[in-house]
Amino acid sequence: MNLSRLFIERPVATLMLVLAMVLFGALAYKQLPVNDLPQVDFPTLRISASLPGANPETMANTVAMPLERQLSTVPGIESMSSQSSQGSTSITLQFELARDIDAAAQDVQTAIAQAARNLPAGMDPPQLRKINPADSPILYLALSAERLPLTELDAIADSRVAQRLSGMSGVAQVLVFGSQKYALRLYLDPAKLQQRGLSFPDVIQAVQSANANLPSGTLDGASRAYSVKSPVSLANAEDFGNIIVAYKDGVALRVKDLGRAEDSVENDKTRTWYNGTRAIVLAVQRQPGANTVEVAERIRAMLPQIEADLPDGVSIQVHFDRSLFVKDTLHEVNFTLVLAMILVILVIFAFLHNLRATLIAALVLPSSLLGTFAFMHLAGYSLNNLSLMAIILAIGFVVDDAVVVIENITRHLDMGKSRMQAALDGAQEIGFTVVSMTISLAAVFLPILFMGGMIGRLFEEFAISIAVAVLLSGIVALTLTPMLCARGLSHEALNNPLSRGFEAGFQRFQDFYGDTLRASMRHRGAMLLLSAAVLGGMVWLAGQVKQGFIPRVDSGMIFASIQYPEGIPFEELSIRQQRIADIVQKHPAVAGLMSSAGQAGGGITGSNVGRLVIRLAPRDTRIGADDVIDELRAATRKISGVNVTLQNPASINVGSLIASSDYQLTLKSSDFDALKTAAAAVEKRLDEVPLLIDVNSNLELRNPELRVVLDPVQSARLGISAQQVQQTLYDALGGRRVSEIYGVDDQYTVSLKILPEAQLNPAIIGQLPLRTAAGELTRLDAVAKVEPGVGPIAVYHYGQQPAVTLSFNLAPGASLNAALDAALAAANEVLPAEVTAELTGAAQKFQESTVTLPLLLLFTVLIIYMVLAVLYEHLGHPLTILTALPLAGFGALLVLLLMGEELNIFSFVGLILLVGLVKKNGIMMIDFALTRQRAGMSAEDAIVEASLVRLRPIMMTTLSTIVATLPIAIGFGAGAEARRPLGIAVVGGLLFSQFLTLYITPTFYVSMARMEAAIKRWRARHA
């Protein structure tokens, strides 16, 4: 059956079909969204709850635990972690990738409602929001003003900038750093309350009564109906200061007589600077699947219009724009794409010496690649690093099928046949080979589609894009290519001296190969031993190459997490934060700096944390990001009492835990005392592991505390309950929200606390007024004593158990698998039986990949074997074809080792790709040899002739793939760090396997043929 005959005989229809594919592909290319990586959505929800004034242990016991108990019943949860700090609890739920996030959100909302009856009375309902750890902000915008107060700047940022940005197409949410939202604070003097015989509840009741905002109803008159309104005019500090609390001796006692009312902010324990100036910073996150470049460009185009509508002196500056890195990366990838196409075409011309044949082969490139773009558009894919890398790699082998067809048709043309007959006979003879190569290569990527987890999602677009390109190239090679050969291919004389020289050189190489091939046939045992040695070497190399996970790229941004001593006053923290920022900003590679005090990653606040978002200068004007980190680490290490951890952010975050370092080890135990002791011992032990740096723990137990111990006898005598004492402490120290100010477009908190100057002396706690059962006023020290102590600054749970997370980075040159093994081993050395350790976050995902990736590789080989067995209807020939796999694996691992590159998920995909590439040589040889054997040749003569006849297309197709992949392996431009390992693995595997395959595959073919003949003879004798 001649698959190509119909298309050869109907050239117009064939041309129109291919042209339609090209046109639709060109249209689709313009509409494809542009991102740095494929969209990977980790279904993650975060529940936030607040209870101002509550200490971390109270938040953990009364808020986190009731919520966690109910949330644990929600199906599909992969991990649940919580952090409870002063006045707030944050619970993060990461679901299985297959879980629908909207359905999960409904289930979680139901669980929160069921847990509400077990939460503290008066607490605001917990807030639920969707997050995607894999997606970092695409823009950081800094708002600053020369003359406006920060509260007004915050209102502008929230209502006039953030809201407009949030409403733009493609924007998911806008995070605010350094929020300075207006709030009114009522500060009371405990001594004055005591003198006037008043307590905190007296003041609170007076404020709430004076600032009530209740509906008044309607009045139905004789001729018309009236809506009745009782206006509330309390809108500022003066109004609240004049509220009458009580009358004493006929004199009105106002709030201002007991303290003062003061304009302030909701959270005065967080500040943000941009390049040394106080600012409000907005971080813009895109919606899943949105075009990063389009969204960023749309926002940047809108900024001048937004800024023009703002008051004079308010400016908006772009601190960091991730789309610039995406554009630089895609520019480099597009350049690599064009370069690869040129190199491949030059290789084809060098072998064919025929301009027409080269042009016919080259036409496969635009038709196959543009057809792939059309499919990508229909599938909802994007132009990103991985999908475009698939296209670049495809360039190397989409021409293979066409080259094989053209070379075979040319061979028939040289026999003296007409162009039409040569095209018909050549295409028919090679048709099965092309189908075998195409289907078996496309099948390589089939297992990735069935692979669950993050790796399967991440490489889905890569696998399908490259498989579609391969299938389309096979179709074009059997339709358009023979049709064009039938009408335009002709034999060209070798008039060019370069062509004659190349052909003479190739002929000498072919003769040399023929002689050495026959010699190797006489020493088949040695060749088989060589194959076994290479297989053993491959296994050994797999243990020597350092392993990694997701490669880091220099995106022009660095994060710094800063940890200060527990109990540090906020003013002192701010001074130190500015000092660190000054050191960082003086580095010549730093172009911009956002600095936040009291706020960590993800917008989470803390009393002893800080954060830096560092924008680096353009790549060509500075050293690499990792080198900048090393220099900044050395500079900031000189500051005593501060722990600064610097990170080159990952291309994609795979864990829901927020940590200052890249990898995490989590300790869990129901015995918190044992956990505390174990955590300290493990942290000390990890510090001693040379493969780890930046080791830090989230367990901080030295936060200064004042513990109020109630005297049960005295309190009972005076009729004062523990609840009353706790309520008084909350009223005095918790920053309790007692009322609201209703503005035009927002509402603002009115909170109550004792005077700041009164808080300077801890003895003030004993002076807080309490009302006895008899209605008399007494002091708290009459029923309780205050003892100093220390406690946790935050309480963490993982899987509903108390937990401590130890974070660390890898030392330069360390292998990830060795480092994680060393970390686990070190932890287990000192852990008691009641405390367990497990890798979490990115470390856990890597650990899972060390199991799934080798299984994926084995499954891929099995799939290829099954496909080849079906195509050849034989169990032995697929084994012969696959003999090249150990050779390719050995070469890939050897070159990775020599180049100092990691075996990470990108280079592992290169190994999978090699499975499909190296077996093409075997298919070309075996298919031709089987044809000759059917004509009566011996197995040895058939495979020798096949090897010599197919030498040119084998060399041509392999070199085409190598030169197409070489620009990726060399690795230049933005994002090259991620692409390089894959390119090196492919080039190394092909270079090593190319020449050995030419000898080992024929040897195996003959050995298998003799074994098969021996089995037939044995069966005949025993029949």
N, C-alpha and C positions, 0 to 999 in steps of 0.2 A: 504493500500500500504506500502510495506516494502522497504524503501530507501536503506537499507544496504545489502539486500539479495545478489545482484549481486556481491558486493565487498567481502562478506563473502565467497561466493562460488568460487570466482576467486582470491585466495590469491597472486599468483605470479604477476598478472597484477596490483593488488592494491599496492603491495610492490614496484614494479618498478616505478609506477606513483609517489609515495611518495618519493622514492629515487631520481628520476629525479628532483623533486622540491628541495630537499635538496642539490643536487650537483650544480644546477644552482644558488641557493641562496648563497652557499659558494663561488662560483666564483664571484658573484656580490658583495659580501661583500668586497672583496679585491679591487674592482674597484671603490667603492663609494668614492666621494670626502669627505674631512673632514673639517668642519667649526664649528664655535661656535654657529651660529644661521642659520636658513634658509635664503636663498637669498631673500631680499626684496628690490626691486629697486624702489625708488621714482623718477619718471621722472622729473629731475631738470636740468635747463640750467642756466648758469651764463654768462652775457655779461659784459665785462670789457672795459672801454674807458678811455683814458688819454688825458689831455691837460695841460702840465706842466705850473705851475705858476698860473693857474686859482683857485680862491678861492672857497670854498664849495658852496656858493650861486650861483656863476656863473656856476659851474658844474651842479648844480641841475636845473637851469633855461634853460641853453643852450644845455645841453647834456642829462640829465636824462629825462626831460619832453618830448622833441620831440621823444625820443626812446619809452618812456612809452605809449605815445598816439598811436603809430603804433603797439606796442606789444600787446596792449589791444584788438586788433582785431583778434589775434591768438586764435583759438578755444581750449577749454580744459584746460585753465589756472585756477588753484585752488587758487593760491596766487601770487602776484607780489610785491616785495619789492626792494627798492634801497637805496644805501648809497653813498652820494657824499661828498668827502673830498678834501683836497688841491690837485688839479691836477688830480684827478681820480674819476670815477663813476663806481659802481658795481651794476648791476641789476640782481636779482635772480628770476627766474620763476619756480614755482613748479606746475606741471601738475597733472591732475587726474591720478590715478594709471593705468587706462585702456588705457591711451594715449600712442601711440608708440613714443618713444623718438627720433628715427631717423626722422620720419615724422614731429614731432614737431620742430626739429632742422632746417629742411628745411623751414618750415613756419616762424620761427623766423629769419632766415637768410634773407628771402624775406622782412620781416618787417624792418629789419635793413637797407637794401638797399633802401627801400622807405623813410626811415627817414633821409638818408644821406644828402639830399639836405637842410635839416633844421638844420644840425649840423655846428659848427664853421668851417670856411675855414681853410685848412691846418692841420686839426686834422687827426691823423691816424685812419683808419677804426676800429670800435669796434671789439673786439675779442670775439668769442663765444666758450664755452666749456661745455661739459656734466659733471655733478657732481652727486654724490649719497650721500646725507646727511646721509643715513643709514649705510654707509660703511666707517669706519675709517681706517687709515693706518695700515698695518700689520707689518711694520718694520720702525724703525728710525735708520738711519746710520749717524755717525758723522765723518767727515773728518778733520784732523788736520795735521799741518806740523811744524816742528821745525824751519826750515830755510827759507822756501819759503814765498814770500809775499802772502797776501790773494787773490790778483787778479789772480795770477797763480794757487793758490789752487782752486779758483772758476772755472777757465777754465778747470782744471783737473776734478773737480766734475761734471761739466756740460757735457763736450765732451767725457770724458773717463770713467766715472762711471755712471752718470744718463742715458746717451744714451744707454749704454750696458744693464743696468737694464731694461730700457723701452722696449728694444727689446726682453726681455725674455718672454717665454710663461707664461701667467697668470698675467702679470703685466699690469695695466691700465695706470698709470701715476706716475711720480716721482715729488713731490713737493720739492722746495728748500727753506730752511730757512737760513737767514743771507747771501743772495747772495751778492757777492762782485765783480761783473763783471767789467772788466776794462773799463774805459772811460777816455777821455781826456777833461780837462776843460780849457777853455780860460777865464782868469780873467782880466777884464779891470778896469783901474782907471778913474773914471769920470772926475777928475780934469785934468789929462793928455789929455783926449779927448777934453776937453774944451780949453786947452792951444793950441792944435794943430788944432783946428777948425774942429774936426771930430765928427761924431755921430755914434751911434751903427749901423745903417744900412750901413754906409761906411765900417765898419769892417766886418760885416756879408757878404756883397757883395764880399769883397776882399777874404775872406776865401773860400766862395763857388766857386768863379772863379778859385782860385788856386788849389782847390782840386776836380775839376770836374771829373766825371767818365762817359764820353759819348762815344757811339760807333763811330768808325772812318771809317768804311766801308772797301772796297777792291779796289785794283788797278789791272786792267786787262792789263798785259804786253804783249809783242809780243809773248813770248814763255811760259810764266807762269803767274798765277794770284797770287797777294800778298794780304794777310790780313794786314791791316794797324792798328797799335797799338800805342796809345799815352800813355805811362806809367805814372801812378801817383805814385810818390815816397814819398808822405807825410804819414808817418807811426808812428811818435812819437812827443813828446812835442817839441823837438828842431826844427823839420821840420815846425811845425805850428807856432812856435815862430818867425821864419824867414820870414813868409809871409809878403810881402810888401803891406801895406794898401794904402799908398799915397806918393807922393813926395812933400816936402815943402822946397822951396828955394834950389832945386836941391838935397836935401838929402832924402834918402829913409826912410820912417817911417814904422817900422815893428811892428808886434803884440807885440813883447817883449819890444818895446819902449813905449807901451801904457798899459802894464800890464805884464802878464806872462802866459805861457802855462804850465800846470801841469798834470802829470799822476795822475789819481784818480779812482773813481768807479762810476758806474751809480747812485747808491743810497747810499749816505754816511750817511743816517739817519736810518740805520738798522744794528744791530750787533747781532751775536749769539755766545754763549759760550757753551762748553760741559765740564762739571766738572771743570769750571773755566778757561778753555783755549779757545781762539778764534777758531772757527770752522765753517765749512759749514755743515749743517745738511740736509739730504735727507729723505723724508718721502715717503715710497713706498705703493701705493694702488693697490690692486688686481683687476682683471677684474671680472665682475659679474659672479657668478657661479664657479669661479676658486677655486681650493682646497687650502685653507689657509696654511695648514701644508706643502703641497708639494711645493707651491710657495716659502714659507719662507726657507724651507730646500734647495731648488735649489739655491736660492740667497746666502744663507750662504755658500754653497759648492763652489759657484763661487767667493766669496770674496777673498780668498787667491790668486787665479789666477789673479784677477783684481789688488790686492794690489802689487803683484810681478811685474806687468807691470808699476807701478807708480814710480816716482822719489824717491830716498832715502829720508827717513825722513817723508814721507807721510803715514799716518796710517788711517785705516778705523775701527771704533769700532761700535759694535751693541749696541745702547742705549736701545732700547726696541724691543722685538720680541713677537707679539701677539700670534703667533702660539704656544709658550710655554704654555700660559694659556689655549689655545684650547686643547693641548695635555693633560695637567693636568686635565682639565675638563672631557675629554673623558675617561681618565684613571679612574677617580673616578666613572663616569657613568658605565663603563664596570665592575668595581668591584661591584658596586651596582647591576648590571644585574646578575652577577654570584651569588652574595649573595641571591638575590631574588629567583633565580631558586632553590638554595639549600633549602631555607626556605620553599618554596612551596612544594617541594618534601617531606620534613620532615612532613609537615602538612598532606599531602595525606597518607603517610605511617602510621602516628599516628591514622588516622581514619579507614584505610582499614586493617591494620595489615597483609598485604599481599604483599610480595616483588614483585611477578609477576604483580599483579594489579598496584602497584606503578610504576613499570618500564613501563608498557603499557601506563599509564597516562602521565608519564614523556616524552615519545616519541613524544607527541603532541608538546612539547616545541620546540625542534630543527626543526621539520618539519614546524610548523607554522611560527616560527620566521625567519628561513632561507628563506622560501617562500616569506615572507614579504620583505626581503632584495632584492630578485630577482625583485619583483615589484618596489621597490624604485629605483633600477638601471634603469629599463625600463622607469620610470617616470622622470628620471633626478634629483632625490632627493639626499640629502647628509646625511652623518652621522653628526648629530649635537645634541646640548643639547635637543631640542624638539623632534626630531625623535627618539633618543635613549630613552628619557623619555617615549615616547609612547610605545616602545618595553618593557621597564621595567614594566609599568602599565599593558601591555597586558599579561605579565607572570602570573599575578594574576588571570586573568579570561579566558585565552585561554585553561587552563586545566579544567575549569569548565564544559564545554560540555563533555569532555572525562570522568571526574569524575562522572558526572550524568549517563552517559552511562554505565560505569564500575559498579557503585553501583547498578544500576537496573539489569544488567546482573548477578551480584553476588547474588542478591536477588532471581532471577529465578534459579540460580544454587543451592541455598540453598533449593529450593523446590524439589530437586531431579532430575532435568532435566539434560540431557547431555550437554556438553559444547556447541556443535553446536546448539542444540535447545534453550538453554538458551540465546545464542548470538542472534539468530534470533528473539525470542519472546521479549527479553529485549530491543533490538534495535528498534523493531517495536513499542513497547509500548511507548518508550521514544522519538521516532523520531520527532514527532510534537513539543514536548516540546523543544528539541534542536534547531529545525528550528526557533521556536518562539523566544527563547532567543538570538540566533545568529542574526537574521534579525533585531530584535528590538534594540539590542545593537549597531549593526553597523549603524542603522538609526539615532542614537543619534548624530553622527558626520556629518550627511548630511547637516544640516543648516549652519554649518561653511563654507562649500564649496560655498554656495550662499551668504555669507556675504562679502560685499565689504570692501574696505578700508584696512588700515594697519593690523588690527587684523586678517582679513580673510586671507591675504597673509602670515602673520607670522605663523598662526596655520594650514595652509593648509596641510603641510607635516605631522604634528602631527595627524591631524584628519584622513587623508587617510591611513597613516601607521597603526594606531591602528585599523581602520575599516577593512583593508585588513587582519591584523593578526586575528581579530575576525572571519571573514568569513572563512579564511583558517582553523582555529581551529574547526569551526563547520563542515567543510567538512571532516577533518581528523577524528573527533569524530564519524562521521557516516560511515566512510569507513575503515580506518586503525584500529581504536580502536576495533570495534566488530569483525573484521577479526582476530586480535591477540587474543582477548578473546576466540574466538571459537577454537583456537588451543593451547593456552598457559595458560588460566586462570583455576585455580583450587581452591577448598576450602582448606584453611590452618587452622589447629587447633591453638587455642590460647595457645601455650606452653610457651610463654614469660611472665614472671610475670608482666612486665610493660604493655604489651598488655592486659592481663587479668584485671589489675587494671584500665587501661584506659577505658576498655569496661564496667566494673562494674560501674565506675563513670559516664560514659555516659548514662548507663541504668537508674541510679538514677536520672540523670538530665532529661532524657526523661519522666520518670514517673512523676517527679515534674512538668514538662511542661504540660503533659497531664491533671493533676489535676487542675493546675492554668488556663489552656486554657478553660476547661469546666466551671470553676468559672467565667471567664471573659465573657463567652457566656451568663451567667445569669445576667450580669450587662452591657449589650451592651450600654445603655445610658451613663454610666460613661466612657466607652471606647471612645464613640463618642465625649463626652465633652473633654476628654484628647486630642484627635486628634485636636479638634478645638483650645484648649489652646496651643498646640505645634505649630499650624499654626500661631496663633497670636504672640507667642514668636519668631518665625522665622522672621516675619515682623519687630518686635521690634529690634531684634538682628541685622538685616540688617542696621539699622540706628546707631547702637552702634559700630560696627566694623569699625576701621579706614580704609579708602580707599586709594589705591595707583594706580599706573599705570604700568609702566615697572620696575620690581625690579632691584635695583642696585647690582652689584656683585663686589667683590674684585678681580680685574684683575691685580693688581700690578702696576697700573698707576694712577696718579693724575694730573689733569690740574690746573693751576693757571692763572687767567687773572688779569693783573695789570693795574690800571688806575692812571695816574699821573696828576698833575695840568695842566690846559691849558697854553700854551705858555712856557712851561719848555724848556730850551735849551737842545739840544740833549746830550751834554757832561754831563750835570747834570743828565739827565734821565739815562744815562748809568751807572753813579756812583751809583745811587740809585738802579738800577736793580741788579748790582753786590752785593750790600749790602743785598738786599732781598735774592738773591741766596745763599749768604754765610750763612744766618740764616737757610734757608731751608736745605742746605746740611749738616749742623751740626746735624740734627735730626738723631737719631740712626736707624730709619726705612728707611731712604733714601739711596739707593744704587747708583743712578746716576741722573744727572740733566742736562737738556737742557734749556738754558736761552736765550730768544730773546728780544732785545730792539727795539722798533719801529715796531714791528710786532705782530699781534694778531692771533686768530684762523682762520683757513682756508687760511693762507698765506696773509691775508689782512693787509696792513701797516697803521700806524697811527702815528701822531706826539707826542702823549702822552700815548702810550700803551706799555705793555710788556707782555710776556708770559713765563710760565714755564711748561715743561713736565717732571714730576717727576717719576722716576722708583723706586719702593719700593723693599726692600730686600725680599727673599723668605718668604712665608706665615708663615712657622713654626718657624721663627726667630724674628717675630715682632708682634705688635698689629695690629688690623684691619685697613683697609683703612679709614673708617669713623672716627676712633679714632685718626689716624694720622692727618686727616683734622682738627679736633677740636684743637689739640695741635698746629699745624702750624698756624691756624687762630688766636689763642691767641698770638703766638709769633710775627706774622707780624702786628698785630693790634697796636703794640707799635710804629711803624714807622709813624710819623705824615705826613699828606699831601698825603698819598698814600692809595688807595683802592685795597686790595688784595682779590679776590674771588676764593675760591678753590672748585673744582668739582671732584667727583668720576664719571668718564664718564659713560654715560648710555650704556647698552648693544647694543642698537640700537637707533640712532637719528631719530626722526620722523618729525622734523621741518626744514625748510630751513633758518630760521633766525639764525644768528651767535650772540650768547649772552654769557655773562660771567656766568650766573646762569641758573638753570634748567628750570624755568618757566617764561613766559612772559605775560605781559598785555600791549597792544598797544592802545595808544590814537591817534585819528585822527580828523582832522578838516581842513577846507579850510581857516580858519582864523588863521594864524600862530601866531599872537600876543596872541590870546586867548589860543592857544595850549601851548605856552611857559608858560603862567601863570598857566594854569591848571596842566601841568606836574609837576611843582614845588610843587603845593599844594598836588597832589596825591602822589608824592614821600614822602613828609613829613608825609602824613596820613598813608601810607603803613609801614613806619618805626615804627609807633605806634602799628601795629597789632602784637600781641605776637606770632602768628603762623608762621610769616615770618622772615627770616634773610637774610643778604647779599642783601638788597634792593639797587638797583642802576639804574640810568637812562642813556640812550645814548644821552640825550640832554645836551650839554656842550656849554654854551653861553659866557664864560668868556675868550675866546681865544683873546689875544691882537691883535688889528688891527690898521693899519694906513690908513685912508681914504683920498684919493686925491680928493679934491673938485675943479673943473675947474671954472675959472672966465670967463664967456661967453663973456664979453666985451673985455678983454685983448686978449683972444685966437682968437676972430674974427679979432681984429686989426692986430695981427701978422700972421693971416692965418694958425693957428694951430688948427687942429680938435681934437675932443675927441678921435677918433680912433687913431690918431697919438700919443696922450698922452698914451693911453692904450698900444699901440705897443711898445713905449719906455720903459714903466714899465715892460712889458713882456720881452723885450730884456735884460733889466738890472737885473731883479730879478727872472725871471721865470725859469732860467736854460734851456734856449731854445736850442734845438738841431739844430745846424747850419751845420753840415757835418757828414761824416762817415769815419772811417778807415776800410779798407777792409783787413782782415787777411786771412790766409790760410783756416781756417775752420769756421770762424765767422766774423761778422762785429761789430764794436764798435762805440759808440756814441761820437761825439764831441759837447760839449755844451758850452754856453757862459753865463757869469754872471759878476757882478762887484766883485772886490776884497773882500775876507772875512773880512779883516781888515777895509775896507770902510763901511761894513754893521754894524759895532758896534755902529755907531751913526745914529739914524733915520733921522737926518737932511740931510743925503746924498741924500735922494729922491729929495729934492728941487734942488740939484746940477746936476741932470742928464741933459745932453745936448739935445736940441731940435733944429731942423732946421726950420726956418720960411719960409713963402711962398716966401720971397725975397731971400732965399738961405743963409741967415745969421744964425749964431748959437746963441742960447739963452739958458737959464736954465729953468727947469720946474717950479721953484718957481716964474718965471715971469708971468705965466699964471694960476697957481693953488696954493692952500695951502694944507698943510698936517695936518689932525686932528687925534688925538688918539681916539681909541674906542675899543669896544669888539664885538665879533661876534661868530657865531657857529663854532665849530671845524669840524662838519660834519652836513649834512642835510639829513634827512631820509624821504622816502616816503613809504607808504603802500597802495596798491590799488590806486595809482596815487595821493593820498592826502598826504600832510605833516603829518608826524607821529612821535611820540615819544614812544619808547619801554622801559618799566620798567621791569627789571628782578629781580627775587628773588628766594631764596631757602626756603625749609621748615625747621622750627625749629625742633629739635630732638623730635620724638614722635608725630608730628603733622599729622593729616589726610589730605590727598591731597584735597578731596572734600570740607572739612571744610575750609582749607586754601584758596582755590580758591574762595569759596563763600564769605569769609571774605574780600579778596582782591577786588573783584568786588563791594561788598557793601561799602567798605571804599572809593573806587574811586568814586562811584556814589554820595556819600555824598557831595563831594566838586566839582564835575564836572559841568560846565555851560552847557546850552542846546546845544550850538554850537559845543561841543566837545563830541565825543563818545568813549567808551571804549570797547574793546573786547579781549578775551583771544586768544593768538596766540601760535604757536609752539607746544610743548608737552602739554601745558595746554589746548589748543584747542582740540587736539586729545583725551585727557582724557575726556573733556566735551562731545565730541561726543560719546565716549565709554559708558558713563553713560546712554545713551539712547539706543544704539545699543545692549549692552550686555544683559540687562534685556529682550529686545525683542527677542534676540537670545535664551535665556533660555525658554521663553514662547513658541516660535516657535518649539523648541526642544521637549517640553512636548506635544505640539499639534501633531507633527509628530509621536511621540511614540504612542500616543493614536490612531491615524489613522491606524498605522501599526498593532497594537494589535486588533483594531476593524475589520480589514480585515482578520487577522488570525483566530479570534474567531467568526467572523460573528455575533458580538453581541456588543451593545452599552454600556452595563453595566459592563461587565467583565473587560474591560480596566480601568475603573474608580477604581474598586476594586484593581487591580494590582498596580495602581499608588498612592494608599493611603500612600505608604511608602515615597513618595517624601518630604512632609513637615518634616517628622522625620529626614531624611537625611540632609535636608537643615538646620534644627535647630542644629543638631549635628555638622555640618561643621562650621557654624557661631560661635557657642559657643566655640569650641576648638580654632578657629582662635582668638577669643577675649581673651580667657584665656592665649594663648601662645603669645599674643602681636603681632600677624602677621597681615598683611594688606589683605584686599579683593582687589587684583589686577587682572590683566588679567590672570595670571597663576592660582591663586586660583579660579577664576571664571570658568576657564576651568575645574577645579576639580569639581565644582558644576554641570556643564553640564555632566561630566563623571558619577557623582553619579546618574543622571537621568537614565542612562543605566544600572548601576550596581544594584541598590536596587530593581528594578522591576523584577529581575531574581528570587528572592525568591517568589514573588507573582505568577509568571508564573508557577513555579514548584508546588506550592500548588493548584492553581486554575485548572491547567490542570488535575491533578490527581483527584481532587474533582469532576470535571465535568464527568470524566469517571465513578466514583462511583455513581454519581447521575443517569447517564444513566442506570446503573445496578439496580436501584430501591431504592437506599439509600436516606434518607432525606438530605437536604442541610447541616444541622448542623452536622449530623453524618459523611457525606462525607468530609466536610472540616476539622473536627477533625482528621479523619483517615489520610487524605492527609497531614496534618500538622505533624503528628507523623511519618508517613512513610518517608516524605521528610525532616525530621529534620536533619538527618545525612548529606545528600548532601548539604542542605542549610548551615549548620554550616561549612562544609568542604570548600565549594566554597567561602563563605564570609571570613573565616579565611585565605584562600589562598590569596585572594586579599589584605587583611589587611597586612599580613606579607610581601607580595611582595612590597607594597607601604611604609611600615614602614621605610626602609632605606632612602627613599626620604624624608619622613616626619622628620626623625631625622636630616638629612641634615649635611653631613660632606664632606670636600674636596672642591676643586675649583668649583666655580659656584653653591654651595649648596644654596646660598641665593635666587636664582631664583627658584630652584626646590622645596624648603621647603614648601612654601605656598600651592602649589598644593597637595603635599603629605599629609599635615596636614588636608586640606579640605576633602580629600578622606577618610583618616583613621578616622577622627572625625565623618564624616557622616555615615560611615559604622558601627562604634562602637555603636553609639546612636540608629541608626535605626534597627540594627540587632535584638535586643531582642523585641523592641516594635512592630516591623513588625509581629513577630510571634503571636502576640495577636490581633493587630488592623486589619490586613488583613483578618483573619477568621471572625472577628466581622462584618466587612463591607460586606463580602461575604454572610453571613447569612442575614444581613439587606437588602441587595440588592435582595436576593432570595425571602424574604418575601414581599418586595415591589413589585417585579415582579409578585408574586402569587396574591397579592391584586389587582393589576391592571388587571390581567386576570379575576379574579372573578367579578370585577366591569364591565368589558367589556361583560362578559357572562350575567350579570343581565340586561345590557342595550342593548343587541344585538337585 
